[in-house]
């Protein structure tokens, strides 16, 4: 229900709050919560968890049927403002949490006023940055988180959103193959403009540099990273990653008229970065000697869209890239005849649509058909596929032979997937 | 401490025709506390944002200490927005919270320590330097949040309605705190508000804005008269 206006607020009672929810069923569910108490004092039996990391607000998670909702305590008008901003971000297809409701007019039984609240959906399979450090020993976790934040920031700036409080703490991350995808989780300081000035973009980066350094000091204080790690280095990396990406997305280039091939190169570079070129302005100078080339509309998720079009599978950008690589190699593998990967005898070239259909039937579906339901909450499906492909590749390297699909699946489930923690809802249990 | 000179400054938002700020001139003296007062949409925040570098002026120049910074990058202006956020890092001591931005700015440790000591002594919070935010009262936390901006010793301090989201009982305390700190450190300060009482308490002078036009700059003592005359053209 992206951007839908909230339903009329529930009628106030003498001390009751006004609940402005998009979905009437949320309205009913939220009405049963103890809004007359400060969030900090909510009884443990209704709290599904508390967030980790630095937060300037009190936040609690509650279970609402099969899903989890995040409730943040904030002033009434801030709650409304952030609700609206998150709705717009959702409409603009920017990765962010989904707003569900905001609550105003809260009072204690004694009539004392309480702050308002913002209710958002918990982003399944998302992890706060602290969790990634506490459970991942992967090399350069910090760098990959910062790179993901740089992509998110560039996407926000492309749609004219000035964040005003960029930080790892205000971001959630989903695994995306060997990288991460970042999502806006706290937008209360944000502003939407037709287009951002250079000063606004620069200010966001400056704030990010300070906040990220603070986030890293928080990790050091918690013993999650070595004291020798320079907290400022991550902020510097953000500058570098963001500026490189922004230049590629927006730079005006001048070519000679007989260098039109460079336009194709530019488009390919954008695709490699995960963006599609929606609109390009090409201007010839008065002498007809050179071309000015300026990207006007760039859209993210190049690989996700291609995968969705070919297979109907939704996945994060890098997961989609990995699946497409698998699919493409399947399509062009010597000896492919439509049977098991690499097992045929006669070379054949398939259209990408045909290859996708066969890949789905012979690779994707057998993998997910073999995974017990109880293990499906370990990772997002796109990440499960990526981890499986990596597992199979490493196995093949270790044994110096191709690993048949069903053998690879069996070992992957037993040795890898079953041992992973459940990441569908990563929240800290409430104190009992 | 610095002077600020805004000369023929104006602003028009993209895809609009009418200026959000009509051309105006304003000089803010070294160490002066100037309040930009006006209702929502009067242009006060846009003026601060132009000074900060977040909005590009349509016309005019911005001089700080006589240097033209109209088109300078945000980082090259030495203008600090105070009370952007009241959040302090919970795991850091007051000392580290105060010195944090200086550390990010790359100042030597000795200079950071000296500045933090000096600011803490001036605001009377030296005994709290080793405490963590969780041990402080709400007002003490706000004091530290404000001192975080002061310790950077910016040429110009700006504040955009910083108390509007505070609970009412903290607003008056914070206004007093801002006034005391500005006087203690003599920082050239621009402060935007739509609350006339706050403007009178805080400002050495008050710049009155209405629908993007600067309609007068007065001492707080005559503020009421100017507001009355603006409301009633017969006066």
Interface residues (C-beta under 8 A of the other chain):
Chain A: X54 X56 X75 X77 X78 X162 X164 X165 X189 X193 X194 X195 X197 X198 X199 X200 X202 X203 X206 X207 X209 X210 X213 X214 X217 X218 X221 X222 X232 X235
Chain B: X13 X14 X15 X52 X53 X54 X55 X56 X73 X74 X75 X84 X85 X86 X87 X89 X90 X91 X92 X96 X100 X101 X103 X104 X106 X165
